[in-house]
Amino acid sequence: MSLTVQQVINRFPGWQITDMPGGWVAMRVNFVPKNSGLSNVRCGGTLEELAENLYAEIRHQKSRQPAVGR
């Protein structure tokens, strides 16, 4: 099943989703610092590819957060 723009917007509320020639672009609503190791922009040729790239960004962001209680 293909994703709709609204589904991607709902799944990634911290990102602005835009269609561009050749694919889709997601930009963070609140940019992260340049040296944070995280991305402010992610792209994909399809909405499904963009969603996968955003999930990867979220996993990367979570892996960089300090563990609570250590």
Secondary structure, 3 states (H helix, E strand, C coil): CCCCHHHHHHHCCCEEEEEECCEEEEEECCCCCHHHCCCCEEEECCHHHHHHHHHHHHHHHHHHCCCCCC
